[in-house]
Amino acid sequence: MTGRRFIYQSVLESEERMYIEIKDYLTASDIPEPILRKALLAISEAFTNALIHGNRKDPGKNITIVIAINNNRLTADITDEGKGEESAAFLRQPPGLWQEGGRGIDIMEKLADKATIIKCRETGGLRVSLEFEIERQKSQAKS
């Protein structure tokens, strides 16, 4: 299993740097294109939620992303240092048709094979864990 940890300051400028670094890492790790696209979008959604809702764009707080890859699974843990509760993420109202925000969790759950949100003891914030099955997607693509 290979893995890597990325740490970003909670400022808007970190979003582009995060996207480029994660994309480069996943591309270099030979993640198939369909999984790469899904993972990048889901990780970006989790990162944006951590930045805005978790850390509230506090430059004194960080967002940590840990990526692990084995032969048939890609996992990404995105952790903030905010004061959120996992229950709040699931008590939200579904977004209205013209609402600008509120779709991040739904998008992550749709794109990932498994998405969980838990309270992180180490940071006090929330951790979004995303899992993507690589082998299953590869075999479907060949069919």
trRosetta pair geometry for C-beta under 8 A, 3 or more apart (Angstrom, degrees):
i j d omega theta_ij theta_ji phi_ij phi_ji
1 68 5.9 7 174 -175 116 100
1 69 6.8 163 -159 81 68 42
1 70 4.4 -38 -102 -83 88 93
2 29 6.7 -164 84 -126 138 116
2 68 7.3 165 89 -153 43 53
2 69 5.1 -13 63 59 90 95
2 70 7.8 160 21 -82 62 45
3 66 6.6 13 -179 179 115 86
3 67 6.1 176 -149 93 67 55
3 68 4.0 -16 -97 -102 112 71
3 69 6.9 171 -79 16 57 65
4 25 5.9 -121 53 -150 151 143
4 66 7.5 -177 91 -149 39 53
4 67 5.4 -1 54 55 82 99
5 64 6.5 -17 -167 -168 97 101
5 65 7.3 154 -157 83 48 50
5 66 5.1 -16 -103 -102 76 80
6 18 6.8 122 141 -131 140 80
6 21 6.0 139 -125 117 140 135
6 22 6.9 -89 -6 -72 166 85
6 25 7.9 -127 -54 -20 127 156
6 64 7.1 153 81 -158 53 51
6 65 4.4 -8 59 60 104 99
6 66 7.7 -170 23 -75 68 36
6 67 7.5 34 -3 -6 106 103
7 62 5.3 -4 -172 -177 96 135
7 63 7.5 157 -155 79 50 45
7 64 5.2 -16 -103 -104 76 77
7 65 7.9 -166 -74 24 34 67
8 14 4.1 117 180 -172 118 134
8 17 6.9 158 -120 85 116 113
8 18 5.3 -27 -70 -74 156 112
8 47 7.6 27 53 -151 150 115
8 62 6.4 142 73 -160 40 78
8 63 4.9 -20 64 60 97 93
8 64 7.8 179 22 -80 69 32
8 65 7.4 27 -1 -2 109 103
9 14 5.6 -171 64 -66 66 135
9 59 5.7 19 172 -154 112 71
9 61 8.0 116 -157 82 56 41
9 62 6.1 -52 -99 -105 39 72
10 14 7.1 -72 -111 20 16 148
10 50 7.7 -120 -110 130 103 84
10 51 5.5 165 -148 -134 81 69
10 55 3.9 -117 -117 122 155 146
10 56 7.7 46 157 64 143 39
10 57 5.7 -178 146 -141 98 26
10 58 5.3 30 83 62 139 54
10 59 6.0 -146 70 -95 77 30
10 60 7.8 -30 41 50 112 37
10 61 4.7 13 -2 78 138 86
10 62 6.5 -143 -29 -99 87 19
10 63 6.1 110 -81 -24 81 96
10 80 7.7 70 -91 -142 125 97
10 81 7.8 -115 -39 39 135 103
11 14 5.4 112 64 -14 69 101
11 57 6.7 72 -111 -161 41 81
11 59 5.2 28 -61 -101 104 93
12 15 6.1 -31 -174 -1 52 114
12 51 7.4 109 -91 170 49 141
12 57 6.9 0 -44 -128 79 116
13 16 6.9 -50 -171 30 49 102
13 17 7.0 39 143 -8 72 112
14 17 5.5 -66 -152 47 44 111
14 18 5.6 49 153 -28 78 107
14 51 7.2 -177 68 -104 118 129
14 63 7.3 139 127 39 149 118
15 18 5.8 -56 -147 34 26 112
15 19 6.4 25 157 -20 62 107
15 44 7.5 68 -162 -148 94 89
15 47 6.6 140 -120 124 75 126
15 48 6.9 41 -115 -85 122 82
15 51 7.0 -42 -70 -42 98 167
16 19 5.8 -53 -149 34 32 112
16 20 6.4 27 157 -15 65 107
17 20 6.0 -59 -149 39 29 108
17 21 6.1 22 158 -14 66 112
18 21 6.1 -63 -145 41 26 105
18 22 6.0 19 163 -13 66 112
18 44 7.7 145 106 -107 115 69
18 47 5.6 157 128 -149 159 159
18 63 7.8 -15 -95 90 146 125
18 65 7.1 110 -153 -5 111 146
19 22 6.2 -60 -142 40 23 104
19 23 6.1 23 159 -18 62 113
19 40 6.9 68 -148 -164 82 103
19 44 6.0 31 -95 -96 101 111
20 23 5.9 -58 -144 39 25 111
20 24 6.2 26 158 -19 63 109
21 24 5.8 -54 -145 37 29 111
21 25 6.3 28 156 -19 63 108
22 25 5.7 -56 -147 38 31 111
22 26 6.2 25 158 -14 67 108
22 40 6.5 150 110 -115 117 78
22 43 5.9 -157 176 113 163 154
22 65 6.8 -43 -88 124 120 157
22 67 7.1 147 -137 -55 90 143
23 26 6.1 -59 -143 41 27 105
23 27 6.0 28 158 -19 65 111
23 36 7.4 76 -138 -178 71 107
23 40 5.8 35 -85 -107 88 129
24 27 5.8 -57 -143 39 26 112
24 28 6.2 24 158 -15 63 110
25 28 5.9 -59 -146 40 27 108
25 29 6.2 21 154 -16 63 113
25 67 6.5 125 123 59 139 158
26 29 5.5 -60 -145 42 32 111
26 31 4.4 -40 180 23 91 138
26 36 5.2 147 133 -125 129 91
26 39 6.3 167 -120 89 156 139
26 40 7.1 -132 36 -63 156 93
26 67 7.4 -115 -73 -163 86 154
26 74 7.6 43 -127 -143 107 144
27 30 7.9 40 173 -69 33 27
27 31 7.1 -72 -79 39 27 90
27 36 6.7 63 -76 -133 67 143
29 69 5.3 125 178 16 142 172
31 35 5.2 -114 172 92 99 112
31 36 4.7 132 104 -73 110 88
31 39 6.9 -45 161 23 154 149
31 69 7.2 -111 -76 -120 102 137
31 74 6.2 42 -120 -78 125 147
31 134 7.0 -109 -139 -114 76 120
32 35 5.0 76 66 18 84 106
32 36 6.7 -150 94 -14 36 93
32 134 6.7 139 13 -155 107 89
32 137 6.4 -174 69 110 139 117
32 138 5.8 172 -40 -86 157 86
32 141 7.0 -152 173 -5 149 161
33 36 5.3 -53 -138 34 30 117
33 37 6.4 29 164 -19 65 103
34 37 6.1 -54 -151 33 29 108
34 38 6.6 24 154 -12 63 109
34 137 5.8 -158 89 176 122 125
34 141 6.4 -171 4 -80 142 127
35 38 5.7 -58 -147 42 34 110
35 39 5.8 32 157 -19 69 111
35 74 6.4 127 164 15 127 142
35 132 5.2 126 -155 155 105 138
35 134 5.8 -3 -81 -111 169 73
35 137 5.3 135 -62 83 104 164
36 39 5.9 -58 -141 39 24 109
36 40 6.2 25 160 -20 62 109
37 40 6.0 -55 -145 35 26 110
37 41 6.5 20 160 -13 62 108
38 41 6.1 -64 -152 39 27 106
38 42 6.1 18 158 -12 66 113
38 111 4.4 171 -164 -172 92 101
38 112 7.2 155 154 -72 111 47
38 132 6.4 141 97 -117 121 134
39 42 5.9 -61 -142 43 28 106
39 43 5.9 26 161 -17 67 111
39 74 6.0 -41 -97 117 144 143
39 76 6.5 129 -162 -19 101 139
39 111 7.7 179 -67 148 29 120
39 112 7.9 80 -101 -93 60 83
39 130 7.2 144 -134 123 74 134
39 132 5.5 -74 -77 -24 103 157
40 43 6.0 -56 -139 41 25 108
40 44 6.1 28 158 -21 62 110
41 44 5.7 -55 -146 36 28 113
41 45 6.5 30 154 -20 63 104
41 107 6.9 -104 144 161 107 119
41 111 5.9 -159 84 -109 110 164
42 45 5.7 -51 -150 33 32 112
42 46 6.5 29 153 -15 65 105
42 76 7.5 138 102 59 106 138
42 107 6.8 -169 -103 127 66 87
42 108 4.7 103 -148 -124 92 69
42 111 4.3 -155 -62 86 114 135
42 112 5.2 113 -143 -47 164 99
42 115 7.4 -131 -163 -94 128 124
42 130 5.2 137 134 -137 132 155
43 46 5.7 -55 -148 39 33 110
43 47 6.1 37 152 -23 66 107
43 65 6.7 58 -162 -138 116 136
43 76 5.2 -64 -94 149 109 162
43 78 6.4 154 -148 -60 71 131
43 130 6.7 -126 -73 37 71 153
44 47 5.6 -52 -144 36 30 114
44 48 6.3 31 156 -19 64 105
45 48 5.9 -54 -148 36 29 110
45 49 6.5 29 154 -17 63 106
45 104 4.3 164 -176 -150 105 88
45 105 8.0 -174 149 -56 126 27
45 107 5.2 -176 -91 84 164 125
45 108 5.3 -148 88 -58 135 95
46 49 5.7 -54 -149 37 31 112
46 50 6.3 32 152 -19 65 107
46 76 7.5 156 48 118 153 116
46 78 4.0 125 133 51 125 155
46 104 7.4 147 -71 173 38 115
46 108 6.0 85 -58 -99 93 139
46 128 4.2 -145 -139 76 124 150
46 130 6.8 -126 -35 -32 149 125
47 50 5.7 -56 -149 37 30 111
47 51 6.2 31 153 -20 65 109
47 63 6.1 102 -143 149 76 153
47 65 7.0 -24 -86 -68 105 125
47 78 5.8 -113 -70 -150 61 140
48 51 5.6 -54 -144 37 31 113
48 52 6.0 6 166 1 67 113
48 104 6.6 -145 78 -110 110 138
49 52 6.5 -67 -135 49 23 93
49 53 5.1 -27 -171 31 67 118
49 54 6.6 68 133 -17 69 101
49 104 5.0 161 -60 133 117 160
49 105 7.6 81 -89 -57 156 76
49 128 7.3 79 71 -36 133 146
50 53 7.3 -45 -88 57 12 79
50 54 4.3 -26 -148 31 50 139
50 55 6.2 35 156 -2 69 101
50 63 4.6 108 123 -120 135 122
50 78 5.7 -132 -34 150 143 106
50 79 7.3 97 -126 121 140 14
50 80 3.7 -175 -156 -63 94 114
50 82 7.5 -165 -157 -7 62 118
50 125 7.3 65 -143 163 93 140
50 126 7.3 -143 -104 69 84 94
50 128 7.4 -120 -55 6 108 116
51 54 7.1 45 1 48 15 94
51 55 6.0 -40 -137 51 30 110
51 57 6.2 43 167 -81 81 65
51 63 6.2 -48 -69 -45 73 146
51 80 7.6 -144 -50 -106 30 122
52 55 8.0 43 6 57 10 71
52 56 7.0 32 180 -109 33 36
52 57 6.5 16 -107 -42 49 91
53 56 7.3 0 -166 -71 11 64
53 82 7.2 -56 121 -45 57 177
53 84 6.7 55 136 -82 96 136
54 63 7.6 106 80 -98 135 100
54 80 3.1 61 139 103 148 167
54 81 7.2 104 148 44 107 38
54 82 3.5 -158 179 -1 61 135
54 84 5.4 -69 -112 -12 73 130
54 125 5.1 59 -169 -158 117 121
54 126 5.8 -122 -107 34 120 99
55 58 5.1 -124 168 36 85 91
55 61 4.1 -165 -142 94 116 135
55 62 7.7 -172 -102 51 151 12
55 63 6.5 -107 -14 -60 143 92
55 80 5.0 -136 -38 -164 92 113
55 81 5.8 50 -97 53 100 78
55 82 5.1 -121 -66 -60 40 95
55 125 7.2 -14 -64 -110 76 144
56 82 6.6 114 -10 -113 86 115
58 61 4.5 56 85 11 107 109
61 80 7.1 40 151 -175 125 80
61 81 4.1 -154 -156 64 109 122
61 82 7.1 77 174 -63 163 61
62 81 6.1 68 49 -16 60 129
63 78 6.7 0 180 -172 104 85
63 79 7.0 162 -158 80 56 47
63 80 5.5 -21 -106 -98 82 69
63 81 7.8 -124 -76 -3 48 85
64 77 7.8 -3 110 109 90 91
64 78 7.5 167 86 -151 49 40
64 79 4.7 -11 59 58 95 101
64 123 7.8 -166 16 -61 120 148
65 76 6.3 -14 -167 -168 96 96
65 77 7.0 159 -152 81 45 53
65 78 5.2 -6 -102 -102 81 73
65 79 7.8 -179 -76 19 37 70
66 76 7.2 159 80 -153 49 46
66 77 4.6 -2 52 53 98 103
66 79 7.8 21 0 0 100 111
67 74 7.2 -18 -165 -169 92 88
67 75 7.2 159 -154 86 45 54
67 76 5.3 -9 -102 -102 74 79
68 73 7.9 5 107 110 91 93
68 74 7.5 161 85 -156 52 43
68 75 4.7 -2 56 56 96 101
68 76 8.0 -170 23 -73 64 38
69 73 7.4 -180 -146 93 43 52
69 74 5.3 -5 -106 -107 81 74
69 75 7.9 -165 -72 25 41 65
69 134 8.0 57 -153 -39 90 148
70 73 5.3 16 50 50 95 87
71 134 7.4 -149 138 70 42 129
71 135 7.1 31 132 -54 84 114
72 133 6.4 -2 159 -162 89 70
72 134 5.0 -152 -155 57 42 92
72 135 3.7 -23 -131 -14 112 113
72 136 7.5 85 -175 -12 109 72
73 131 6.3 -22 -164 -163 105 97
73 132 7.0 146 -157 76 54 51
73 133 6.1 -28 -100 -111 73 49
73 134 6.2 -134 -61 4 20 95
74 131 7.3 150 81 -157 53 47
74 132 4.4 -11 59 59 102 105
74 134 5.9 94 -18 -53 94 107
75 129 6.7 -11 -169 -170 103 90
75 130 6.8 157 -155 83 53 54
75 131 5.1 -15 -102 -102 82 74
75 132 7.7 -171 -75 22 38 69
76 129 7.5 162 84 -152 48 45
76 130 4.6 -7 57 57 94 105
77 127 5.6 -6 -170 -173 99 109
77 128 7.2 160 -153 80 47 48
77 129 5.1 -12 -102 -102 80 77
77 130 7.8 -170 -74 22 35 68
78 127 7.0 153 75 -156 43 56
78 128 4.7 -9 57 56 98 99
78 130 7.5 28 -3 -3 103 107
79 120 5.2 72 -145 -67 116 163
79 122 7.9 16 174 69 151 110
79 123 5.8 134 159 16 114 150
79 125 6.2 123 177 83 73 116
79 126 7.3 -161 -139 99 57 40
79 127 4.4 -14 -97 -102 90 85
79 128 7.8 -165 -72 23 45 61
80 84 7.3 54 73 15 127 122
80 123 6.9 175 105 129 36 143
80 125 3.8 -135 91 171 72 151
80 126 5.9 18 41 49 101 72
81 123 4.5 -105 -107 -177 67 112
81 124 6.5 47 -165 58 58 91
81 125 4.7 -103 -96 -30 9 130
82 124 7.4 -138 90 108 29 87
82 125 4.3 83 39 -118 62 101
82 126 6.8 -18 58 7 104 86
83 124 6.3 -21 -101 145 58 108
83 125 7.1 -50 -47 -97 23 62
84 88 6.1 -119 -165 51 87 132
84 89 7.4 57 169 -46 126 97
84 119 7.9 -160 96 -107 72 79
84 125 6.1 42 31 -157 94 64
84 126 4.6 -39 80 -29 123 117
85 88 4.8 100 68 -9 86 102
85 89 8.0 -152 98 -7 55 80
85 119 6.7 -16 -134 -81 52 114
85 126 7.8 121 -163 -76 0 110
86 89 5.8 -46 -165 22 47 115
86 90 7.3 23 150 -2 70 105
86 117 4.7 161 -138 118 99 95
86 118 5.7 -16 -75 -120 147 25
86 119 5.6 -107 -21 -41 105 76
86 126 6.1 139 -79 -125 73 110
87 90 6.1 -72 -158 46 41 99
87 91 6.0 37 150 -25 76 114
88 91 5.7 -59 -136 36 33 111
88 92 7.2 56 161 -46 61 88
89 92 6.7 -38 -171 -7 29 113
89 105 5.8 142 178 -89 102 146
89 117 5.1 -21 56 98 162 167
89 126 7.3 116 -41 -144 133 159
90 105 7.8 -163 -83 171 58 161
90 117 7.7 -178 -38 54 97 130
92 102 6.5 -168 159 -146 135 99
92 105 7.6 138 45 22 136 142
93 102 7.7 -23 80 -160 69 142
94 102 7.6 115 178 147 30 122
94 106 7.8 67 -135 -63 84 140
95 99 4.2 -140 -170 71 95 134
95 101 7.0 -152 -111 103 132 40
95 102 3.5 148 -79 94 110 122
95 103 5.3 -61 12 -60 150 80
95 106 7.8 -112 12 6 109 141
96 99 4.3 109 52 -26 80 109
99 102 5.5 -8 128 32 134 129
101 104 7.5 -12 -170 -20 81 100
103 106 5.2 -65 -163 49 63 114
103 107 5.5 67 139 -30 89 104
104 107 5.7 -58 -147 35 28 111
104 108 6.4 26 158 -17 65 106
105 108 5.7 -53 -148 36 32 111
105 109 6.3 30 156 -17 66 108
105 115 7.7 159 -163 131 68 141
105 117 7.6 -41 -124 -38 113 140
106 109 5.9 -57 -146 39 29 109
106 110 6.3 28 155 -19 64 110
107 110 5.8 -60 -148 37 29 111
107 111 6.2 16 160 -12 66 113
108 111 6.1 -65 -142 42 26 103
108 112 5.8 1 172 2 67 117
108 115 4.7 125 135 -131 100 155
108 128 6.8 -57 -166 -176 161 133
108 130 6.4 -106 -167 -96 103 117
109 112 6.7 -61 -125 48 21 94
109 115 4.8 -118 -93 44 58 137
111 130 8.0 -5 94 -154 99 127
112 115 4.5 113 65 -57 136 95
112 130 4.3 -122 -104 -156 147 91
112 131 6.0 95 -179 54 109 47
112 132 5.9 -95 -136 -70 69 76
113 131 5.4 -69 66 102 95 86
113 132 5.7 131 3 -120 102 34
113 133 4.8 62 -44 -7 165 95
113 136 7.7 97 -98 56 145 141
114 129 7.6 -18 117 114 96 93
114 130 7.3 153 85 -157 60 37
114 131 4.1 8 52 46 102 115
115 128 6.9 -11 -167 -172 91 93
115 129 7.1 163 -151 84 42 56
115 130 5.4 -1 -105 -106 80 71
115 131 7.6 -152 -66 23 44 71
116 128 7.4 163 84 -154 45 48
116 129 4.8 -5 57 54 93 102
117 126 5.7 -2 -171 -176 96 119
117 127 7.2 162 -151 81 49 47
117 128 5.4 -17 -99 -100 79 70
117 129 7.8 -171 -77 19 32 72
118 126 7.1 151 79 -156 32 70
118 127 5.4 -18 64 59 83 96
118 129 7.2 11 11 -4 105 112
119 124 7.9 -27 -174 -164 92 30
119 125 7.9 -177 -151 111 59 24
119 126 6.3 -54 -103 -104 43 61
119 127 7.7 46 139 14 7 86
120 123 4.7 17 103 40 126 95
120 124 7.0 -29 81 25 82 16
120 125 5.5 1 42 69 116 65
120 126 6.4 138 -5 -148 96 9
120 127 4.4 102 -65 -31 110 107
121 124 7.9 19 -166 -69 21 43
123 127 8.0 122 38 -58 122 94
132 137 7.4 -9 170 -19 93 141
133 136 4.1 22 124 25 127 117
133 137 6.2 147 96 -17 76 90
134 137 6.0 -66 -153 40 29 108
134 138 6.3 29 154 -22 67 108
135 138 5.6 -55 -146 34 32 112
135 139 6.3 25 160 -15 68 105
136 139 6.1 -57 -148 38 28 106
136 140 6.4 29 153 -18 63 108
137 140 5.7 -55 -147 37 32 112
137 141 6.4 35 154 -24 65 105
138 141 5.8 -57 -152 32 31 112
138 142 6.8 27 152 -19 64 105
139 142 5.7 -54 -151 33 36 111
139 143 6.9 48 150 -35 64 98
140 143 5.7 -44 -155 15 37 118
